């Protein structure tokens, strides 16, 4: 049972930490002892897609290291403003796959539900950084149009909660949504794609766990961690609590230049995730979204890295190397 919501004067701790996130690139660089890096920060890039990063995630960055792999994922840079051929606003064809407000249908048997546009961290490579969340979130009208769309198609047996980050919603809102979905008899599975247990592990509180344990379907939680340094003791504890509540934990990473484009970094990520009870699932080639070209790793190099990873690790530690191609019936192996 989900406990009564805290009073407005006492928000959950995770919401308080969310509000305290770093939003000024200059403050972030001061915290890391990197004031000289301010010259590379793109003020216009930050205005178009603002910086947001929880302070607990900042604490995992290496002070004084301008090449820190966690810092690189969140710091707005001038490179984002350079127009690059082939990099577009809707890199994965979301608009063409829209089935209802906040519902995207790409693959047989599955419906992706845009639960919210909010995230606890703004990743610079985000493939939905230009998504029109104001018009395209399922929460409008208490989820009615989205739920009706899913209920009207008996071929859908799995709902994927995405965003934004669905766990940025208050637990009471999540409960409202899943209560509506639970009335659909043909749903058999629920999947949640979230970065919050990694960047803000305090989100995994008693209320969220009670909600999770009470759901009527098997639940898979797909995390998004790109580097072993994203894991620490609080993250490990949050993931252990999710497993204890019955969730299956998978990780999908994005191959990012300057972050994890080495065999050593990828192996360390897989081993560290597995040590935390998370099975490596996908290694995505970058979605070619406008503003993210400086993260791209060529396909030939991606294949080399994946082959070297497979030669180094046990098979269950090697994620599938894939790309999302609009119109394909599933992720395309590389």
C-alpha positions as CSV (number, residue, x, y, z in Angstrom):
1,X,0.0,0.0,0.0
2,X,1.3,3.5,-0.9
3,X,1.6,5.7,2.2
4,X,-0.2,9.0,2.3
5,X,1.6,11.7,0.4
6,X,3.8,14.0,2.6
7,X,2.4,17.5,3.3
8,X,3.4,20.3,1.0
9,X,5.7,21.5,3.7
10,X,7.5,18.2,3.9
11,X,8.3,16.9,0.4
12,X,10.1,13.6,0.0
13,X,13.8,13.9,0.3
14,X,14.4,13.0,-3.3
15,X,12.3,15.9,-4.4
16,X,14.2,18.3,-2.2
17,X,17.5,17.0,-3.6
18,X,16.1,17.4,-7.1
19,X,15.3,21.1,-6.4
20,X,18.9,21.6,-5.2
21,X,20.4,20.3,-8.4
22,X,23.2,22.3,-10.1
23,X,21.8,24.4,-12.9
24,X,24.6,26.9,-13.6
25,X,27.5,25.6,-15.6
26,X,29.8,28.1,-13.9
27,X,28.8,26.7,-10.5
28,X,29.5,23.2,-11.7
29,X,33.0,24.1,-12.9
30,X,33.7,25.9,-9.6
31,X,32.7,22.8,-7.6
32,X,35.1,20.8,-9.7
33,X,38.0,23.3,-9.6
34,X,37.8,23.8,-13.4
35,X,37.2,27.6,-13.9
36,X,39.4,27.6,-17.0
37,X,36.9,25.3,-18.7
38,X,34.3,28.1,-18.7
39,X,35.6,29.4,-22.0
40,X,34.4,26.2,-23.7
41,X,30.9,26.3,-22.1
42,X,28.2,27.2,-24.6
43,X,25.9,29.8,-23.2
44,X,23.5,29.4,-26.1
45,X,23.7,25.6,-25.8
46,X,22.8,25.9,-22.2
47,X,20.0,28.2,-23.0
48,X,18.5,25.8,-25.6
49,X,18.9,22.7,-23.3
50,X,19.6,23.8,-19.7
51,X,22.1,22.1,-17.4
52,X,20.6,20.1,-14.7
53,X,22.6,17.6,-12.6
54,X,22.0,16.4,-9.0
55,X,24.8,17.2,-6.5
56,X,25.2,13.6,-5.6
57,X,26.2,12.9,-9.2
58,X,28.6,15.8,-9.2
59,X,30.2,14.3,-6.2
60,X,31.2,11.3,-8.3
61,X,33.1,13.5,-10.8
62,X,36.9,13.8,-10.5
63,X,37.8,17.3,-9.3
64,X,40.3,19.0,-11.6
65,X,39.7,16.6,-14.5
66,X,38.3,18.4,-17.6
67,X,37.9,15.0,-19.3
68,X,35.9,13.4,-16.5
69,X,33.5,11.0,-18.2
70,X,30.5,12.0,-16.0
71,X,31.2,15.7,-16.5
72,X,31.4,15.3,-20.2
73,X,27.9,13.8,-20.3
74,X,26.2,16.9,-18.8
75,X,28.4,20.0,-19.5
76,X,27.0,22.2,-22.3
77,X,29.7,23.0,-24.9
78,X,30.0,25.2,-27.9
79,X,30.3,22.0,-30.1
80,X,26.5,21.5,-29.7
81,X,25.7,24.5,-31.9
82,X,27.6,23.4,-35.0
83,X,25.2,22.1,-37.6
84,X,26.2,18.7,-38.8
85,X,24.8,16.8,-41.8
86,X,22.6,13.9,-40.8
87,X,21.9,15.2,-37.2
88,X,18.3,16.1,-36.8
89,X,15.8,17.1,-34.1
90,X,13.8,13.8,-34.3
91,X,16.6,11.3,-34.7
92,X,14.5,8.1,-34.0
93,X,11.3,8.9,-35.8
94,X,9.1,9.5,-32.7
95,X,6.7,11.8,-34.5
96,X,5.9,9.3,-37.3
97,X,5.2,6.6,-34.6
98,X,2.8,8.7,-32.6
99,X,-0.4,6.7,-31.9
100,X,-2.0,9.1,-29.4
101,X,-0.9,12.0,-27.2
102,X,2.1,10.6,-25.3
103,X,1.9,7.1,-27.0
104,X,4.6,5.9,-29.4
105,X,4.1,2.6,-31.3
106,X,7.2,1.3,-33.1
107,X,7.5,-2.4,-32.3
108,X,4.9,-5.2,-32.3
109,X,3.3,-5.9,-29.0
110,X,4.8,-2.8,-27.3
111,X,3.6,0.7,-26.6
112,X,5.9,3.4,-25.3
113,X,4.2,5.9,-23.0
114,X,5.8,9.3,-22.6
115,X,4.9,9.7,-18.9
116,X,6.6,13.1,-18.4
117,X,9.1,15.5,-20.0
118,X,11.1,16.0,-16.7
119,X,14.5,14.4,-15.9
120,X,16.7,14.7,-12.9
121,X,19.7,15.1,-15.2
122,X,20.0,16.6,-18.7
123,X,22.3,14.4,-20.7
124,X,23.8,16.3,-23.7
125,X,23.4,13.3,-26.0
126,X,19.7,12.9,-25.2
127,X,17.8,11.8,-28.3
128,X,14.6,13.6,-27.0
129,X,16.3,16.9,-26.2
130,X,14.1,18.6,-28.9
131,X,10.9,16.6,-28.2
132,X,7.7,18.7,-27.9
133,X,6.9,17.5,-24.4
134,X,4.4,20.3,-23.8
135,X,2.1,18.8,-26.4
136,X,3.1,15.2,-26.3
137,X,2.9,13.8,-22.7
138,X,0.5,11.1,-21.8
139,X,-0.4,12.8,-18.4
140,X,-2.8,15.2,-20.1
141,X,-6.4,14.6,-19.1
142,X,-5.4,12.1,-16.4
143,X,-3.8,9.6,-18.9
144,X,-7.2,9.1,-20.6
145,X,-6.3,9.3,-24.2
146,X,-3.1,7.2,-23.7
147,X,-4.9,4.5,-21.8
148,X,-7.7,4.4,-24.2
149,X,-5.3,3.9,-27.1
150,X,-3.5,1.0,-25.4
151,X,-6.8,-0.5,-24.3
152,X,-8.1,-0.4,-27.8
153,X,-5.3,-2.6,-29.3
154,X,-5.3,-6.1,-27.9
155,X,-1.9,-6.8,-29.6
156,X,-0.2,-4.7,-27.0
157,X,1.0,-6.8,-24.1
158,X,3.8,-4.6,-22.8
159,X,3.8,-1.0,-21.8
160,X,7.1,0.9,-21.6
161,X,7.2,4.0,-19.3
162,X,9.6,6.5,-20.7
163,X,10.0,10.3,-20.9
164,X,11.8,12.3,-19.8
165,X,12.1,10.1,-16.8
166,X,8.9,8.4,-15.6
167,X,10.3,8.2,-12.0
168,X,10.5,12.0,-11.9
169,X,6.7,11.8,-11.3
170,X,5.4,11.7,-7.8
171,X,4.6,8.2,-6.7
172,X,1.0,9.1,-6.3
173,X,0.9,10.0,-10.1
174,X,2.6,6.8,-11.0
175,X,0.0,4.9,-9.0
176,X,-2.8,6.8,-10.8
177,X,-1.3,5.8,-14.1
178,X,-0.7,2.1,-13.3
179,X,-4.2,1.8,-11.7
180,X,-5.6,2.8,-15.1
181,X,-3.3,0.5,-17.0
182,X,-4.2,-2.4,-14.6
183,X,-7.8,-2.4,-15.9
184,X,-6.5,-3.4,-19.4
185,X,-6.8,-7.2,-19.5
186,X,-4.3,-7.8,-22.3
187,X,-1.3,-6.2,-20.6
188,X,1.2,-8.7,-19.3
189,X,4.4,-6.8,-18.6
190,X,5.5,-3.3,-17.6
191,X,8.9,-1.8,-18.4
192,X,10.4,1.4,-16.9
193,X,13.2,3.2,-18.5
194,X,14.9,5.5,-15.9
195,X,18.1,7.1,-15.0
196,X,17.0,8.2,-11.5
197,X,18.3,5.3,-9.4
198,X,21.7,6.1,-10.8
199,X,21.8,9.9,-10.7
200,X,19.5,10.4,-7.7
201,X,19.3,7.1,-5.8
202,X,17.2,8.7,-3.1
203,X,14.3,8.4,-5.5
204,X,14.1,4.7,-4.5
205,X,12.2,5.4,-1.3
206,X,9.7,3.3,0.6
207,X,6.7,4.8,-1.3
208,X,8.2,3.9,-4.7
209,X,9.1,0.4,-3.5
210,X,5.6,-0.2,-2.1
211,X,4.1,0.9,-5.4
212,X,6.5,-1.3,-7.4
213,X,5.8,-4.4,-5.2
214,X,2.1,-4.0,-5.6
215,X,2.0,-3.9,-9.4
216,X,0.1,-6.8,-11.0
217,X,2.7,-7.5,-13.7
218,X,6.3,-8.5,-13.9
219,X,8.4,-5.3,-14.0
220,X,11.7,-4.7,-15.8
221,X,13.6,-1.6,-14.9
222,X,16.0,-0.5,-17.6
223,X,18.7,1.8,-16.2
224,X,20.9,4.1,-18.1
225,X,24.5,4.2,-16.9
226,X,27.3,4.8,-19.3
227,X,30.4,4.6,-17.1
228,X,31.5,2.5,-14.1
229,X,32.1,5.7,-12.1
230,X,28.3,6.3,-12.0
231,X,27.9,3.5,-9.5
232,X,28.7,4.1,-5.8
233,X,27.4,2.8,-2.5
234,X,24.1,4.7,-2.4
235,X,23.4,3.5,-6.0
236,X,24.2,-0.1,-5.0
237,X,21.8,0.2,-2.1
238,X,19.0,1.6,-4.2
239,X,19.4,-1.1,-6.8
240,X,19.4,-3.8,-4.1
241,X,16.1,-2.5,-2.9
242,X,14.6,-2.5,-6.3
243,X,15.6,-6.2,-6.8
244,X,14.1,-7.0,-3.4
245,X,10.8,-5.5,-4.6
246,X,10.8,-7.9,-7.5
247,X,12.2,-5.8,-10.4
248,X,14.5,-7.2,-13.0
249,X,17.3,-4.8,-13.6
250,X,18.9,-4.2,-17.0
251,X,21.3,-1.5,-18.2
252,X,21.5,0.1,-21.6
253,X,24.4,2.4,-22.3
254,X,25.2,4.7,-25.2
255,X,28.6,4.5,-26.8
256,X,30.0,8.0,-26.4
257,X,33.3,9.5,-27.6
258,X,35.3,10.7,-24.7
259,X,33.1,8.9,-22.1
260,X,33.3,5.1,-22.7
261,X,34.8,4.5,-26.1
262,X,37.5,2.1,-24.9
263,X,37.5,-1.6,-24.2
264,X,38.7,-0.8,-20.6
265,X,35.8,1.6,-20.0
266,X,33.2,-0.7,-21.4
267,X,34.4,-3.8,-19.6
268,X,34.5,-1.9,-16.3
269,X,30.9,-0.7,-16.9
270,X,29.6,-4.2,-17.5
271,X,31.5,-5.6,-14.5
272,X,30.5,-2.8,-12.2
273,X,26.8,-3.0,-13.3
274,X,26.7,-6.7,-12.8
275,X,28.3,-6.4,-9.3
276,X,25.3,-4.1,-8.5
277,X,22.8,-6.7,-9.7
278,X,22.2,-5.2,-13.2
279,X,22.6,-7.2,-16.4
280,X,24.1,-5.4,-19.4
281,X,21.4,-5.2,-22.1
282,X,22.2,-2.8,-24.9
283,X,25.1,-0.7,-26.0
284,X,23.5,1.8,-28.3
285,X,25.2,3.6,-31.1
286,X,24.5,7.3,-30.7
287,X,21.1,8.5,-32.0
288,X,22.0,11.3,-34.4
289,X,20.2,14.0,-32.6
290,X,21.0,17.7,-33.4
291,X,23.6,18.9,-30.9
292,X,25.2,15.5,-30.1
293,X,27.6,15.0,-33.1
294,X,30.7,15.5,-30.9
295,X,29.8,12.2,-29.1
296,X,29.7,10.0,-32.1
297,X,31.9,7.0,-32.5
298,X,32.2,5.6,-36.1
299,X,30.5,2.3,-36.7
300,X,33.7,0.5,-37.6
301,X,35.3,1.5,-34.3
302,X,32.1,0.5,-32.4
303,X,32.3,-3.0,-33.9
304,X,36.0,-3.3,-33.0
305,X,35.2,-2.3,-29.4
306,X,32.3,-4.7,-29.2
307,X,34.4,-7.6,-30.6
308,X,37.2,-6.9,-28.2
309,X,34.7,-6.7,-25.3
310,X,33.2,-10.1,-26.3
311,X,36.7,-11.6,-26.4
312,X,37.4,-10.3,-22.9
313,X,34.2,-10.9,-20.9
314,X,31.8,-13.7,-20.3
315,X,28.9,-13.7,-22.7
316,X,26.3,-12.5,-20.2
317,X,28.4,-9.4,-19.5
318,X,28.5,-8.3,-23.2
319,X,25.6,-6.0,-24.2
320,X,24.1,-6.2,-27.7
321,X,25.5,-3.5,-29.9
322,X,22.5,-1.9,-31.7
323,X,21.2,1.2,-33.4
324,X,17.6,2.4,-33.6
325,X,16.6,3.0,-37.2
326,X,13.2,4.6,-37.8
327,X,10.8,2.2,-39.4
328,X,12.7,-1.0,-38.4
329,X,10.7,-3.6,-36.5
330,X,13.2,-3.7,-33.7
331,X,16.7,-2.5,-32.7
332,X,19.1,-3.1,-35.5
333,X,22.2,-5.2,-34.5
334,X,25.5,-3.8,-35.8
